[in-house]
Amino acid sequence: MTTGGPPRDHGDPGDAPTVPPPLTEPVNTARPSAAEEARTIAASTNTGTLASLTADGDPWASFVTYGLLDGAPVLCVSNLAEHGRNLAGDPRASIAIVAPATESDPLANARVTLAGYVERPEGDEHAAARDAHLSAVAAARYYIDYSDFSLWVLRVQRVRWVGGYGRMDSTSGAAYSDAEPDPVAPHAARAVAHLNADHAESLAAMARALGGYPDTTAATCTGADRYGLDLRLTTERGLAYTRIGYPTPINVIDELRSAAVELTRRARMR
């Protein structure tokens, strides 16, 4: 609640499900920063929704493709398109990017908005931007050199990351530029499926001993990254969620197995 203003809540009428809090302090909840999450989402796809301003100052949303140059989105747009003319007239812009869906509820999936201003790259940066766009959007080779198309680099100044319900944060363009995409999360689907299929009891043991939910009856891994595992739990008090951080971060997907084995060992020792 903010001081001197109205409560910042959803005005729940009373019939929404509640998530039980942990009964003990989770041992390690390390997870990627908002900047790392944003970089990972931006690197996970090559499409987004560009917001630009018309000559009248009206907002205009357009579906676009992009590549990344050190994290900065590189657009290739035609001046015959409304958004191409908008960028030429007013450099202020933002792009909303949605990560590939992992949940059936669209609002439970991760997304990010990158806001700032666009510039046309010049010299060596133009060549690098061209390569970055073509690397991400192979079909652009058919039109990237047309006279009506231009490259634009979005200089990110502000970032808003949403990881799903109840998980969100803002960060600066500088922090976003300095961060790196997660090296594990994009490759973790098979490992997560294996954990759920063959090691469900180990996940439940982690939740009980390390995740703060000793009343866990079942656990499902919903994601993995270089810092740890996200778990969805069935407890005696209802559905809950927890974070299980590795003892130390990992750098490649091949290290996930040993990290999970160590978490299981620690959970069973407690």
KEKE-3310 file (N, C-alpha, C; in steps of 0.2 Angstrom, whole numbers, plus 5000, padded with zeros to 4 digits):
npx = (5004:5003:5008:4997:4988:4976:4974:4984:4979:4969:4956:4949:4935:4933:4932:4943:4956:4968:4985:4995:5007:5025:5030:5041:5057:5063:5078:5087:5083:5088:5088:5087:5091:5080:5084:5092:5082:5074:5083:5084:5071:5070:5080:5074:5065:5060:5051:5039:5029:5028:5028:5024:5024:5012:5011:5002:5003:4997:4996:5003:5002:5012:5015:5031:5047:5063:5081:5095:5107:5120:5110:5101:5086:5085:5078:5070:5062:5050:5048:5036:5027:5016:5022:5035:5036:5032:5043:5053:5048:5047:5057:5054:5050:5044:5045:5035:5038:5034:5038:5040:5026:5023:5013:4996:4987:4988:4992:5000:5012:5029:5034:5041:5044:5053:5058:5062:5072:5074:5087:5096:5108:5125:5140:5152:5143:5131:5134:5135:5123:5115:5119:5115:5101:5098:5103:5094:5082:5079:5072:5073:5083:5078:5073:5080:5089:5081:5077:5067:5067:5074:5086:5084:5090:5085:5087:5088:5081:5072:5065:5053:5049:5039:5035:5024:5010:5011:5024:5036:5045:5055:5068:5084:5089:5103:5107:5100:5108:5120:5118:5116:5109:5100:5110:5105:5091:5084:5087:5081:5070:5069:5076:5068:5056:5061:5065:5052:5046:5053:5059:5050:5048:5060:5059:5048:5054:5064:5056:5050:5061:5070:5063:5053:5041:5035:5024:5022:5015:5016:5026:5030:5041:5042:5051:5068:5084:5100:5102:5093:5078:5061:5046:5030:5018:5009:5001:4996:4988:4984:4987:5004:5019:5037:5054:5069:5086:5101:5117:5128:5128:5125:5133:5130:5119:5122:5127:5116:5110:5120:5118:5105:5105:5114:5105:5095:5102:5105:5093:5088:5096:5093)
npy = (4994:5011:5026:5038:5037:5027:5009:4998:4986:4972:4972:4961:4951:4941:4928:4923:4911:4908:4908:4898:4903:4901:4889:4888:4897:4898:4890:4895:4907:4911:4919:4924:4942:4956:4962:4952:4942:4950:4951:4937:4934:4943:4937:4925:4925:4932:4941:4955:4968:4983:4999:5015:5033:5043:5056:5064:5062:5051:5035:5020:5003:4990:4974:4967:4961:4957:4958:4956:4967:4967:4966:4976:4979:4977:4984:4982:4991:4997:5013:5015:5009:5012:5013:5014:5027:5034:5031:5039:5051:5053:5048:5041:5026:5009:4992:4977:4961:4944:4929:4913:4902:4894:4891:4888:4898:4914:4926:4921:4919:4924:4941:4956:4974:4985:5001:5016:5025:5026:5025:5027:5016:5019:5017:5006:5001:5000:4989:4979:4979:4976:4962:4957:4958:4950:4938:4934:4935:4927:4928:4941:4944:4945:4958:4968:4976:4984:5001:5007:5002:5003:5002:5002:5005:5001:5011:5006:5012:5010:4997:4985:4970:4956:4941:4933:4929:4939:4941:4953:4967:4982:4989:4997:5004:5003:4993:4983:4982:4978:4966:4948:4935:4921:4906:4894:4892:4893:4880:4871:4863:4849:4843:4848:4841:4828:4828:4830:4818:4807:4810:4815:4813:4817:4831:4835:4832:4842:4853:4852:4852:4862:4872:4878:4873:4861:4854:4849:4838:4835:4839:4849:4853:4869:4876:4880:4888:4896:4899:4891:4881:4882:4878:4871:4867:4855:4856:4853:4863:4869:4875:4880:4889:4889:4893:4885:4887:4883:4877:4884:4895:4889:4886:4880:4870:4856:4855:4855:4843:4838:4848:4847:4834:4837:4846:4837:4828:4837:4840:4828:4826:4835)
npz = (5000:4996:5004:5008:4998:4987:4991:4983:4976:4969:4972:4976:4975:4984:4980:4974:4972:4985:4988:4998:5010:5012:5025:5032:5031:5014:5008:4997:4986:4974:4958:4941:4937:4934:4922:4916:4914:4905:4894:4891:4886:4875:4867:4864:4853:4837:4834:4838:4845:4839:4846:4840:4836:4828:4815:4820:4834:4839:4846:4838:4834:4828:4821:4820:4814:4821:4824:4836:4842:4852:4862:4858:4850:4832:4819:4803:4792:4780:4772:4766:4775:4789:4801:4798:4793:4804:4813:4807:4808:4822:4834:4846:4854:4857:4860:4862:4868:4868:4876:4869:4871:4886:4895:4897:4900:4893:4900:4909:4904:4900:4897:4889:4889:4880:4880:4872:4861:4843:4831:4816:4811:4807:4797:4803:4813:4805:4796:4806:4812:4801:4799:4811:4810:4799:4803:4812:4805:4792:4780:4777:4769:4756:4755:4762:4756:4748:4742:4749:4762:4778:4791:4809:4825:4841:4854:4870:4884:4895:4904:4906:4914:4914:4922:4923:4933:4947:4946:4942:4936:4935:4926:4921:4905:4904:4913:4907:4895:4899:4904:4901:4891:4898:4899:4900:4902:4889:4884:4892:4892:4889:4899:4910:4908:4910:4923:4929:4924:4929:4942:4951:4965:4971:4967:4976:4988:4988:4988:5001:5010:5006:5000:5008:5010:5020:5020:5007:4995:4982:4968:4954:4941:4933:4926:4922:4925:4925:4938:4946:4950:4946:4955:4955:4967:4975:4990:5007:5010:4998:4981:4977:4975:4973:4974:4970:4973:4965:4973:4967:4953:4937:4920:4908:4899:4901:4914:4922:4926:4936:4946:4950:4955:4966:4973:4977:4985:4996:5000:5005:5016:5026)
capx = (5000:5007:5006:4993:4984:4972:4977:4986:4977:4965:4949:4947:4928:4933:4931:4949:4960:4973:4991:4998:5014:5029:5029:5048:5061:5067:5085:5090:5079:5092:5085:5089:5088:5075:5088:5094:5076:5072:5088:5083:5065:5072:5083:5070:5061:5062:5045:5036:5024:5031:5023:5027:5019:5010:5012:4997:5004:4993:5000:5002:5005:5013:5019:5038:5053:5069:5087:5098:5114:5121:5103:5097:5082:5087:5072:5071:5055:5049:5045:5029:5023:5015:5027:5042:5035:5032:5050:5057:5046:5047:5061:5052:5047:5045:5043:5033:5040:5032:5042:5036:5021:5024:5007:4990:4985:4992:4994:5005:5018:5034:5035:5045:5043:5059:5057:5068:5072:5077:5092:5098:5115:5130:5147:5153:5137:5126:5135:5134:5115:5112:5121:5111:5094:5098:5104:5087:5076:5083:5068:5074:5088:5074:5070:5083:5092:5077:5078:5062:5068:5079:5088:5083:5092:5081:5092:5084:5082:5068:5063:5048:5048:5033:5036:5018:5006:5014:5032:5037:5050:5057:5075:5086:5092:5110:5107:5098:5113:5125:5116:5117:5103:5102:5113:5102:5083:5082:5088:5080:5063:5070:5078:5063:5052:5064:5064:5045:5044:5057:5061:5045:5048:5065:5057:5044:5059:5067:5051:5049:5067:5073:5058:5049:5034:5036:5018:5021:5013:5018:5029:5031:5046:5040:5056:5075:5088:5107:5102:5089:5072:5054:5042:5023:5017:5002:5002:4990:4985:4982:4992:5009:5025:5043:5060:5075:5092:5107:5122:5131:5125:5128:5134:5128:5113:5125:5128:5109:5109:5123:5115:5099:5108:5116:5099:5092:5106:5105:5086:5087:5101:5090)
capy = (5000:5017:5031:5044:5035:5021:5003:4995:4979:4970:4973:4954:4950:4936:4921:4921:4906:4910:4904:4898:4906:4895:4888:4889:4901:4895:4891:4899:4908:4915:4919:4930:4949:4958:4963:4945:4940:4953:4949:4931:4934:4946:4932:4919:4925:4937:4945:4959:4973:4990:5005:5021:5039:5046:5063:5068:5060:5045:5028:5015:4997:4986:4968:4968:4956:4961:4955:4959:4969:4968:4966:4981:4977:4980:4983:4983:4993:5001:5020:5014:5007:5018:5013:5017:5034:5036:5032:5044:5058:5054:5042:5038:5020:5004:4985:4972:4955:4939:4923:4907:4900:4888:4890:4888:4905:4919:4930:4917:4918:4929:4946:4962:4980:4989:5007:5021:5029:5023:5028:5023:5014:5021:5015:4999:4998:4998:4982:4974:4979:4972:4955:4955:4957:4944:4932:4932:4935:4925:4930:4948:4945:4947:4965:4972:4981:4989:5008:5010:4999:5006:4998:5006:5002:5004:5012:5005:5017:5008:4990:4982:4963:4952:4934:4929:4932:4941:4942:4958:4972:4987:4990:5003:5002:5002:4986:4978:4981:4975:4959:4943:4931:4915:4901:4887:4892:4891:4873:4867:4859:4842:4842:4849:4835:4822:4829:4828:4811:4802:4812:4819:4813:4822:4838:4836:4833:4849:4858:4851:4853:4868:4877:4882:4870:4855:4850:4847:4831:4833:4845:4849:4858:4873:4880:4880:4893:4895:4900:4887:4878:4885:4872:4872:4862:4853:4856:4851:4870:4871:4875:4885:4890:4890:4893:4881:4889:4879:4880:4889:4895:4884:4890:4877:4865:4850:4855:4855:4836:4837:4853:4844:4829:4840:4848:4831:4826:4842:4840:4822:4826:4840)
capz = (5000:4996:5009:5006:4991:4988:4991:4977:4976:4964:4974:4976:4978:4989:4978:4970:4975:4988:4988:5004:5011:5015:5032:5034:5026:5009:5009:4992:4981:4969:4951:4936:4938:4928:4916:4913:4912:4899:4889:4889:4882:4869:4863:4863:4848:4833:4833:4843:4843:4839:4847:4837:4836:4821:4815:4825:4841:4841:4846:4833:4836:4822:4821:4817:4816:4824:4827:4842:4842:4859:4865:4856:4844:4825:4815:4796:4790:4774:4773:4764:4780:4793:4807:4795:4793:4811:4816:4804:4811:4829:4836:4852:4852:4862:4857:4867:4866:4872:4875:4867:4876:4890:4899:4893:4901:4890:4905:4914:4900:4901:4891:4891:4885:4879:4878:4871:4854:4837:4827:4810:4812:4802:4797:4805:4816:4800:4794:4811:4813:4795:4800:4816:4808:4794:4807:4816:4801:4786:4774:4776:4763:4750:4754:4766:4752:4744:4743:4754:4768:4782:4797:4814:4831:4847:4860:4876:4890:4901:4903:4911:4913:4918:4922:4924:4938:4953:4945:4938:4939:4930:4926:4916:4899:4905:4916:4901:4890:4903:4906:4896:4891:4902:4894:4902:4901:4882:4882:4898:4891:4889:4906:4915:4907:4913:4931:4931:4923:4933:4948:4955:4972:4972:4967:4982:4994:4988:4991:5008:5014:5004:4997:5013:5011:5022:5019:5000:4993:4975:4965:4946:4939:4928:4923:4925:4922:4927:4945:4950:4947:4948:4956:4957:4972:4979:4997:5011:5011:4992:4976:4979:4971:4976:4970:4973:4970:4965:4977:4963:4946:4931:4914:4902:4901:4903:4921:4926:4930:4943:4950:4952:4960:4973:4977:4980:4991:5001:5003:5009:5022:5031)
cpx = (5004:5004:5002:4989:4980:4976:4978:4985:4972:4957:4946:4940:4927:4932:4937:4953:4966:4979:4994:5005:5018:5029:5036:5052:5065:5074:5089:5085:5082:5088:5088:5087:5083:5078:5090:5087:5074:5077:5086:5076:5067:5075:5080:5066:5063:5056:5042:5031:5027:5026:5027:5022:5018:5012:5007:4998:5000:4997:4998:5006:5006:5017:5025:5042:5059:5075:5090:5105:5116:5115:5099:5093:5084:5081:5073:5064:5055:5046:5038:5024:5022:5020:5034:5042:5035:5039:5054:5054:5047:5051:5059:5048:5048:5043:5041:5035:5038:5036:5037:5032:5023:5018:5001:4986:4990:4995:4999:5012:5022:5034:5039:5043:5050:5057:5063:5067:5076:5082:5094:5106:5119:5137:5147:5147:5132:5127:5134:5126:5112:5113:5116:5104:5094:5099:5098:5082:5079:5079:5070:5079:5084:5073:5075:5087:5088:5078:5073:5063:5074:5080:5087:5086:5088:5086:5088:5086:5078:5066:5058:5047:5042:5034:5030:5015:5011:5022:5033:5042:5052:5065:5077:5089:5100:5111:5105:5104:5119:5124:5117:5111:5105:5104:5109:5095:5081:5083:5086:5074:5064:5072:5072:5058:5055:5064:5057:5043:5047:5060:5056:5046:5054:5063:5052:5049:5062:5062:5050:5055:5070:5069:5053:5042:5035:5030:5017:5019:5015:5021:5031:5036:5043:5045:5063:5079:5095:5107:5098:5083:5066:5050:5035:5021:5010:5004:4995:4985:4982:4988:4997:5014:5031:5049:5066:5081:5097:5112:5126:5128:5129:5128:5132:5123:5116:5126:5122:5108:5113:5121:5109:5100:5110:5110:5096:5096:5105:5098:5085:5092:5097:5085)
cpy = (5006:5022:5037:5043:5029:5015:5001:4988:4978:4970:4966:4953:4945:4929:4919:4916:4910:4906:4904:4900:4900:4895:4889:4894:4897:4896:4895:4900:4912:4914:4925:4937:4950:4959:4957:4942:4943:4951:4942:4930:4937:4941:4926:4919:4930:4941:4949:4964:4980:4995:5011:5027:5041:5053:5067:5066:5055:5039:5024:5009:4993:4979:4969:4962:4960:4956:4958:4961:4971:4969:4971:4979:4981:4979:4985:4985:4998:5008:5020:5012:5013:5018:5015:5024:5037:5037:5037:5051:5059:5048:5038:5031:5015:4997:4981:4965:4949:4933:4918:4904:4894:4886:4891:4895:4910:4923:4927:4917:4925:4934:4952:4967:4983:4995:5012:5025:5025:5028:5024:5022:5017:5017:5007:4996:4996:4991:4977:4973:4975:4964:4953:4953:4951:4938:4929:4931:4933:4928:4938:4949:4947:4954:4970:4978:4985:4996:5010:5007:5002:5002:5004:5002:5005:5005:5011:5009:5014:5001:4988:4975:4961:4945:4930:4933:4933:4942:4947:4963:4976:4987:4995:5000:5000:4995:4981:4977:4978:4968:4954:4938:4924:4910:4894:4887:4890:4884:4868:4862:4852:4840:4843:4843:4829:4822:4827:4821:4806:4804:4817:4819:4817:4829:4839:4836:4839:4854:4858:4853:4860:4874:4880:4879:4863:4851:4849:4840:4830:4840:4844:4855:4862:4876:4879:4885:4892:4896:4894:4884:4882:4878:4875:4866:4861:4852:4854:4857:4872:4872:4881:4884:4891:4890:4889:4883:4884:4882:4885:4889:4891:4888:4887:4872:4858:4850:4855:4848:4836:4842:4850:4838:4831:4843:4842:4828:4830:4841:4834:4822:4831:4836)
cpz = (5000:5001:5005:5000:4993:4988:4984:4977:4970:4966:4974:4979:4983:4987:4974:4975:4979:4988:4995:5005:5013:5023:5036:5029:5020:5009:5004:4987:4975:4962:4947:4938:4933:4922:4912:4910:4905:4893:4886:4884:4876:4864:4861:4857:4843:4831:4839:4841:4844:4841:4845:4838:4829:4821:4819:4832:4843:4841:4841:4834:4829:4824:4817:4819:4818:4824:4833:4840:4849:4863:4863:4850:4837:4821:4807:4793:4784:4776:4770:4769:4785:4799:4804:4795:4800:4814:4813:4806:4818:4832:4842:4850:4857:4858:4863:4864:4870:4871:4872:4873:4880:4895:4895:4894:4898:4895:4910:4910:4901:4895:4894:4887:4886:4876:4877:4865:4849:4834:4821:4811:4806:4803:4799:4809:4811:4798:4799:4812:4807:4796:4805:4814:4803:4798:4810:4811:4794:4780:4773:4770:4756:4749:4758:4762:4747:4746:4748:4761:4772:4789:4803:4820:4837:4852:4866:4882:4896:4899:4908:4909:4917:4917:4922:4930:4944:4952:4940:4941:4933:4931:4921:4910:4899:4908:4911:4897:4893:4904:4900:4896:4895:4897:4895:4900:4894:4880:4887:4897:4892:4896:4911:4914:4910:4920:4933:4930:4927:4940:4952:4962:4975:4972:4974:4988:4994:4990:4998:5012:5012:5002:5002:5014:5013:5021:5011:4999:4986:4972:4957:4945:4933:4924:4926:4921:4926:4935:4949:4946:4950:4949:4958:4961:4974:4986:5001:5012:5004:4987:4978:4974:4975:4972:4974:4969:4970:4970:4974:4957:4942:4925:4908:4904:4903:4911:4925:4930:4936:4948:4953:4957:4967:4977:4980:4986:4997:5004:5007:5015:5027:5035)
residu = (MET:THR:THR:GLY:GLY:PRO:PRO:ARG:ASP:HIS:GLY:ASP:PRO:GLY:ASP:ALA:PRO:THR:VAL:PRO:PRO:PRO:LEU:THR:GLU:PRO:VAL:ASN:THR:ALA:ARG:PRO:SER:ALA:ALA:GLU:GLU:ALA:ARG:THR:ILE:ALA:ALA:SER:THR:ASN:THR:GLY:THR:LEU:ALA:SER:LEU:THR:ALA:ASP:GLY:ASP:PRO:TRP:ALA:SER:PHE:VAL:THR:TYR:GLY:LEU:LEU:ASP:GLY:ALA:PRO:VAL:LEU:CYS:VAL:SER:ASN:LEU:ALA:GLU:HIS:GLY:ARG:ASN:LEU:ALA:GLY:ASP:PRO:ARG:ALA:SER:ILE:ALA:ILE:VAL:ALA:PRO:ALA:THR:GLU:SER:ASP:PRO:LEU:ALA:ASN:ALA:ARG:VAL:THR:LEU:ALA:GLY:TYR:VAL:GLU:ARG:PRO:GLU:GLY:ASP:GLU:HIS:ALA:ALA:ALA:ARG:ASP:ALA:HIS:LEU:SER:ALA:VAL:ALA:ALA:ALA:ARG:TYR:TYR:ILE:ASP:TYR:SER:ASP:PHE:SER:LEU:TRP:VAL:LEU:ARG:VAL:GLN:ARG:VAL:ARG:TRP:VAL:GLY:GLY:TYR:GLY:ARG:MET:ASP:SER:THR:SER:GLY:ALA:ALA:TYR:SER:ASP:ALA:GLU:PRO:ASP:PRO:VAL:ALA:PRO:HIS:ALA:ALA:ARG:ALA:VAL:ALA:HIS:LEU:ASN:ALA:ASP:HIS:ALA:GLU:SER:LEU:ALA:ALA:MET:ALA:ARG:ALA:LEU:GLY:GLY:TYR:PRO:ASP:THR:THR:ALA:ALA:THR:CYS:THR:GLY:ALA:ASP:ARG:TYR:GLY:LEU:ASP:LEU:ARG:LEU:THR:THR:GLU:ARG:GLY:LEU:ALA:TYR:THR:ARG:ILE:GLY:TYR:PRO:THR:PRO:ILE:ASN:VAL:ILE:ASP:GLU:LEU:ARG:SER:ALA:ALA:VAL:GLU:LEU:THR:ARG:ARG:ALA:ARG:MET:ARG)
# end
